[in-house]
């Protein structure tokens, strides 16, 4: 709503309270209230005129009239569903599911829930199970996902790691029609508060990015 000044055939100007509305796809206006003629000092009296008509306005207190019992996550999940489909992730996970005949849970949805958690609220798998899964919109999962399903999915992802990487690489290469000549990957170090090495000789002494040489570290490639 807004205040509009209109003039009649004699040139007299009047204040009107007007609101916009849409009718048959077009925006139109209608006068709700005439606030009188435009005169010097009229603006000072305008508030008084409006206050006389406040009894005609019905106010709704939504905080009192609505009882919120449960809220769900929709938007981010719908976007991620489309992304996993278009990027070939769903197809790859479906192939892994078919290769395990005795799988007793929805592997694809379990992985999807963990990916969604990383996008929206990075928490532990236990936190995802306890505090987040019940906020995903109804109908996303055909069957209930248990905590052990999340851990079991991580085992399967680790087992099929190279297969997943290879298939997603070629799927993305074809999807975006790119010619790959050089691959670059990032290296970083992870420092341990330890001065002991293990039998596998993975953590070693070196000059870390924190400028320390008294602790062991590992090199991580991304």
N, C-alpha and C positions, 0 to 999 in steps of 0.2 A: 504494500500500500504506500501511497505517497500523496502529497498535497499538490494539486494542479490549479493554476489560475486560468479561468476562462472568461471571455467577454461576450456580452449580449449584443443585439443589433444597435443599441444606443451607445455602445462603447464602454459600458460599466463592467468592471472586472470583479469576479467573485472567486472565493476560495472553495474548492471541492476536495473532499477526501475520496480518492480513486484507487481501485485495485485492478490489477491485470489478471486475465484468465485466458485460457486457450479454448477455442471453439472451432471444431472441424479443421484442426491443424493450423489455425491462425490465432495470433495473439490479439486480444481485444481488451478494452477497458470499460469499466462501469463505475458510475458515481454511487458511492455508499452514503455520503452525507454532504449536505451543503453547509458551509461554515460561515457564510455571510460575505458581504461586499468588502473589497479591498480598499481600505482607507488608511490614512496616516495613523499610526499607532495601533492598527488592527492586529499586527503580529503579536503585540503584547497581550491582547485579549484572546488570542486564538487558543491558548492553553485552557482558558476558562471555559470557552465554548465546548472544547472537546471533553473536558471533565464532566460536563453536564450529561453527556451521552454514554459515560462509562458503564452505566447500569444495563446498557443494551449489549454489552460485550460479555460473552461467556468464556471464561478462562478454564483451561484444562490443565490440571496438575498431573502430568504423565507419571511422575515419580510415585504418586499415590494410587493411580488407577491401573498400573501394570505390575504384575508380580513375576519377576525373572527367576525361573527355576533352573535353567541350564542354558549355556551359550556354547556354540560350536564354531570350529574353524572351517571356513569354506574357501574363500578366495585363493590363498596361497596353495592349498591342496589341489584345486582345480587347475591352476596354472602348472603345477609340477606334474600332474597327470598328463597334460598335453605335452610337456617337454620330454618326459620319459618315453612317451609314445613316438614323438617325432625324431628323437635322437637315437632310437633303436634300442634303448635300455630295456624296455618291456619285452621286446623280442628275444634279447639275449637271456634274460632271466627266465622266460618261458621255456627256452631250450634247455636250460639247466634243470628246471623242474621236471621236464619230460625224461631226462636222463636218470632221474632218481624215482623209480616206480614206487618205492615204499615211503615216500615223503608224506607225512601225516598232517602237514600244515601248509598254509598259503605262503610259500617262500617269496613270491613276488611282492605281496602286500607287506610282508614283514620287512623286506629290504626298503620298500617305498616309505614305510613309516620312519625308518632310521634316517633315510635321506631327507625326508620332510623335516625331521627334528633338527638336522644340521643346518637347514636353511632358515628355519623360523626361530628355534630356541635350542642352541647346542647344549645338550645335557647328556648325562650318562644313560646307558640302556635301562638301568633300573629306574632312573628318573622319568624316562620316556614311558615306561610301563606304568609307573605309579601315578604320574601327574598329567600326562599328555594324551595318551591314546583315547581316553574317554572324552576328549574335546574334539576329536576328528568327527566330521559330519556323519550322521547316520546313513548307513548303506554303503560306506566306503569299503568295509570289510564284510565278506560273506560269512566268514567264521571268526571266532574270537582268537586274538593273538596273545599267547602266553609269553612270559619272560623267557622261558627256555627256547621258544621259537626264535627270538631275537639272537640269542647266543648261538643257536644252531645255524642260523643264517650266516653269521660271521664265519663259521667254520666252512660252510659251502662256498662263500665268496673267496676265502683264502685258497681253497682247493682249486677253484676254477679261475684264479686270478689272471693267469697268462691268457687263457681263452677269452675272458671278458675284455681284457685290454686289446687283444688283437681284433676281435669282432667290432668293438666300438670304434677302433681306429679306422678300419676299412669302411664301416658304415658312415662315419662322419666324412671321410675322404670322398665317398661317392655322393653323399648328400649335398656337400658344399662345392663339389667339383673342383678340388684343389690338387695341385701337383706338389708332392712332398719331396724336396731335395735334401733338406737339412732338418734334423730334429735337435732341439735345444732343451735341456732340462736343468733344473736348479739344484744346487748342492748347498747343504747347510750342515752345521754340527750341533749335536745335542750333548751337553755337558752333564756329567754325573758328580754328585757330591761324594766321590769315592776315590780311593787311591789304590784300588785292587782291580786287577784284570781277571777275566774268567778263562775257562779252558778253551772256549771257542775263539779267544783272542779278538773279540769284537770291540770292546771298549779299550782304547789305547791312550797313552799319554801323548799330548800335543799342545800346541799353542792355540787355545780356543779363541772364539770371537769376543769373549769376555776378557781377553788378555790374561788368561791364566794357564799355567803349564803344570800345576800341581794336582790336577784332577783328570780322570779319564774322560774320554768322549768317543762318540761314534759319528760317522759321516752318513748323512741321510740324503738320498737323491729323490727329487720330486719330479 
